[in-house]
């Protein structure tokens, strides 16, 4: 990582986050090799944060690395399989990630202000006013577009996928959107993205 001198405390936090995410029982093929899904996700999110902002703050880098910390511990199946259940799951996940990462940072010796800032980023507090929060949101959307869109497109009908793409686009800054336009898409994905960017019919 670049942009600031790495403290032993920072390296210890990243190592601990990675150790925890390495326990994910769900695997994903990366370059032909099975890797823990959330460990892979954390690394991809970190990569996108640094591509968007090579001088990203220490708190932003920490938040990127623990955004989905131990997500598998609260499975979607524990909630009703409807919209209210999904929203309840997402709300509980954000709180879980924020509290778990805060515990790690506190144990390692980070001050309260840093822990609070990472906690706030995990909860997406300040979106629209905090540049770090916006960079993290852009990175989250870009990970979705680069690594998750194809699989989602294979099992979701066009109308729902267009809606998901439109919501992601609205969350992104102009910098994030510019990066998104440089990604490679299948012909179907390009068509769906173009549909998502068109103004809704009145």
C-alpha positions as a Python dict, from the first residue, in 0.01 Angstrom:
ca = {
    (1, 'X'): (0, 0, 0),
    (2, 'X'): (112, 354, -72),
    (3, 'X'): (42, 704, 49),
    (4, 'X'): (156, 707, 412),
    (5, 'X'): (421, 543, 632),
    (6, 'X'): (292, 208, 754),
    (7, 'X'): (286, 178, 1130),
    (8, 'X'): (315, -156, 1302),
    (9, 'X'): (-32, -92, 1439),
    (10, 'X'): (-178, -48, 1090),
    (11, 'X'): (-7, -363, 961),
    (12, 'X'): (-133, -553, 1267),
    (13, 'X'): (-490, -440, 1198),
    (14, 'X'): (-478, -542, 832),
    (15, 'X'): (-327, -877, 927),
    (16, 'X'): (-597, -939, 1187),
    (17, 'X'): (-878, -845, 950),
    (18, 'X'): (-735, -1080, 688),
    (19, 'X'): (-695, -1361, 939),
    (20, 'X'): (-1059, -1329, 1038),
    (21, 'X'): (-1184, -1315, 680),
    (22, 'X'): (-965, -1613, 589),
    (23, 'X'): (-1204, -1816, 804),
    (24, 'X'): (-1486, -1772, 554),
    (25, 'X'): (-1610, -2124, 461),
    (26, 'X'): (-1743, -1992, 130),
    (27, 'X'): (-1482, -2010, -146),
    (28, 'X'): (-1444, -1821, -473),
    (29, 'X'): (-1215, -1907, -760),
    (30, 'X'): (-945, -1644, -809),
    (31, 'X'): (-702, -1714, -1093),
    (32, 'X'): (-819, -2075, -1084),
    (33, 'X'): (-757, -2121, -711),
    (34, 'X'): (-1025, -2134, -438),
    (35, 'X'): (-999, -1840, -196),
    (36, 'X'): (-1211, -1736, 103),
    (37, 'X'): (-1482, -1511, -39),
    (38, 'X'): (-1468, -1229, 216),
    (39, 'X'): (-1088, -1220, 216),
    (40, 'X'): (-1101, -1181, -161),
    (41, 'X'): (-1369, -914, -131),
    (42, 'X'): (-1167, -713, 123),
    (43, 'X'): (-860, -717, -99),
    (44, 'X'): (-1058, -613, -406),
    (45, 'X'): (-1223, -330, -214),
    (46, 'X'): (-886, -210, -86),
    (47, 'X'): (-749, -220, -439),
    (48, 'X'): (-1033, -7, -571),
    (49, 'X'): (-1001, 247, -290),
    (50, 'X'): (-633, 290, -374),
    (51, 'X'): (-702, 313, -747),
    (52, 'X'): (-950, 591, -680),
    (53, 'X'): (-736, 762, -416),
    (54, 'X'): (-369, 653, -395),
    (55, 'X'): (-329, 885, -95),
    (56, 'X'): (-628, 741, 90),
    (57, 'X'): (-629, 807, 463),
    (58, 'X'): (-539, 537, 711),
    (59, 'X'): (-896, 522, 840),
    (60, 'X'): (-1032, 475, 488),
    (61, 'X'): (-789, 191, 420),
    (62, 'X'): (-885, 26, 746),
    (63, 'X'): (-1255, 63, 670),
    (64, 'X'): (-1210, -92, 327),
    (65, 'X'): (-1036, -394, 473),
    (66, 'X'): (-1309, -466, 729),
    (67, 'X'): (-1622, -359, 540),
    (68, 'X'): (-1760, -717, 526),
    (69, 'X'): (-1570, -855, 822),
    (70, 'X'): (-1690, -1212, 902),
    (71, 'X'): (-2011, -1156, 702),
    (72, 'X'): (-2087, -1529, 687),
    (73, 'X'): (-2156, -1531, 1061),
    (74, 'X'): (-2494, -1365, 994),
    (75, 'X'): (-2639, -1560, 700),
    (76, 'X'): (-2922, -1423, 486),
    (77, 'X'): (-3123, -1738, 561),
    (78, 'X'): (-3162, -1627, 924),
    (79, 'X'): (-3411, -1365, 803),
    (80, 'X'): (-3738, -1382, 612),
    (81, 'X'): (-3684, -1411, 238),
    (82, 'X'): (-3866, -1091, 149),
    (83, 'X'): (-3785, -721, 122),
    (84, 'X'): (-3832, -643, 496),
    (85, 'X'): (-3616, -945, 584),
    (86, 'X'): (-3346, -832, 342),
    (87, 'X'): (-3341, -480, 485),
    (88, 'X'): (-3327, -612, 842),
    (89, 'X'): (-3036, -840, 743),
    (90, 'X'): (-2844, -554, 584),
    (91, 'X'): (-2901, -327, 884),
    (92, 'X'): (-2783, -594, 1126),
    (93, 'X'): (-2480, -671, 910),
    (94, 'X'): (-2362, -310, 906),
    (95, 'X'): (-2386, -290, 1282),
    (96, 'X'): (-2210, -626, 1320),
    (97, 'X'): (-1921, -529, 1090),
    (98, 'X'): (-1879, -192, 1258),
    (99, 'X'): (-1875, -335, 1611),
    (100, 'X'): (-1648, -629, 1525),
    (101, 'X'): (-1394, -408, 1350),
    (102, 'X'): (-1407, -157, 1637),
    (103, 'X'): (-1319, -438, 1876),
    (104, 'X'): (-1016, -537, 1668),
    (105, 'X'): (-891, -179, 1640),
    (106, 'X'): (-937, -114, 2010),
    (107, 'X'): (-750, -432, 2103),
    (108, 'X'): (-461, -335, 1877),
    (109, 'X'): (-435, 6, 2043),
    (110, 'X'): (-600, 256, 1811),
    (111, 'X'): (-732, 572, 1973),
    (112, 'X'): (-1101, 632, 2016),
    (113, 'X'): (-1118, 893, 1737),
    (114, 'X'): (-975, 650, 1479),
    (115, 'X'): (-1201, 368, 1594),
    (116, 'X'): (-1502, 599, 1572),
    (117, 'X'): (-1407, 715, 1222),
    (118, 'X'): (-1372, 358, 1089),
    (119, 'X'): (-1697, 271, 1265),
    (120, 'X'): (-1871, 564, 1095),
    (121, 'X'): (-1734, 464, 754),
    (122, 'X'): (-1857, 107, 804),
    (123, 'X'): (-2202, 247, 878),
    (124, 'X'): (-2175, 484, 578),
    (125, 'X'): (-2236, 785, 797),
    (126, 'X'): (-2158, 1110, 620),
    (127, 'X'): (-2234, 981, 271),
    (128, 'X'): (-2272, 1290, 54),
    (129, 'X'): (-2058, 1508, 280),
    (130, 'X'): (-1753, 1298, 374),
    (131, 'X'): (-1508, 1245, 83),
    (132, 'X'): (-1373, 923, 241),
    (133, 'X'): (-1724, 783, 270),
    (134, 'X'): (-1790, 865, -96),
    (135, 'X'): (-1465, 700, -207),
    (136, 'X'): (-1562, 388, -14),
    (137, 'X'): (-1908, 390, -172),
    (138, 'X'): (-1756, 428, -519),
    (139, 'X'): (-1522, 137, -449),
    (140, 'X'): (-1809, -81, -327),
    (141, 'X'): (-2003, -12, -647),
    (142, 'X'): (-1698, -78, -864),
    (143, 'X'): (-1631, -414, -697),
    (144, 'X'): (-1992, -503, -774),
    (145, 'X'): (-1962, -398, -1137),
    (146, 'X'): (-1626, -563, -1200),
    (147, 'X'): (-1661, -888, -1008),
    (148, 'X'): (-2027, -956, -923),
    (149, 'X'): (-2235, -824, -1210),
    (150, 'X'): (-2179, -1119, -1444),
    (151, 'X'): (-2293, -1379, -1191),
    (152, 'X'): (-2590, -1166, -1090),
    (153, 'X'): (-2690, -1112, -1453),
    (154, 'X'): (-2700, -1490, -1505),
    (155, 'X'): (-2978, -1532, -1250),
    (156, 'X'): (-3166, -1202, -1245),
    (157, 'X'): (-3423, -1078, -1494),
    (158, 'X'): (-3336, -768, -1694),
    (159, 'X'): (-3578, -528, -1525),
    (160, 'X'): (-3451, -602, -1175),
    (161, 'X'): (-3089, -584, -1287),
    (162, 'X'): (-3144, -249, -1458),
    (163, 'X'): (-3293, -121, -1133),
    (164, 'X'): (-2992, -247, -935),
    (165, 'X'): (-2753, -82, -1179),
    (166, 'X'): (-2944, 246, -1166),
    (167, 'X'): (-2929, 249, -785),
    (168, 'X'): (-2554, 183, -793),
    (169, 'X'): (-2498, 459, -1047),
    (170, 'X'): (-2687, 712, -836),
    (171, 'X'): (-2465, 633, -536),
    (172, 'X'): (-2143, 700, -727),
    (173, 'X'): (-1948, 1021, -774),
    (174, 'X'): (-1836, 1141, -1117),
    (175, 'X'): (-1493, 990, -1046),
    (176, 'X'): (-1648, 655, -968),
    (177, 'X'): (-1870, 667, -1276),
    (178, 'X'): (-1571, 747, -1497),
    (179, 'X'): (-1391, 442, -1360),
    (180, 'X'): (-1701, 229, -1416),
    (181, 'X'): (-1721, 329, -1782),
    (182, 'X'): (-1368, 193, -1836),
    (183, 'X'): (-1456, -158, -1717),
    (184, 'X'): (-1513, -443, -1959),
    (185, 'X'): (-1870, -568, -1992),
    (186, 'X'): (-2046, -835, -2195),
    (187, 'X'): (-2281, -715, -2469),
    (188, 'X'): (-2580, -786, -2246),
    (189, 'X'): (-2426, -601, -1952),
    (190, 'X'): (-2352, -302, -2175),
    (191, 'X'): (-2713, -294, -2291),
    (192, 'X'): (-2844, -319, -1936),
    (193, 'X'): (-2610, -46, -1815),
    (194, 'X'): (-2718, 180, -2102),
    (195, 'X'): (-3081, 114, -2007),
    (196, 'X'): (-3003, 200, -1645),
    (197, 'X'): (-2849, 531, -1748),
    (198, 'X'): (-3144, 640, -1958),
    (199, 'X'): (-3390, 875, -1784),
    (200, 'X'): (-3697, 684, -1664),
    (201, 'X'): (-3992, 704, -1899),
    (202, 'X'): (-4256, 949, -1781),
}
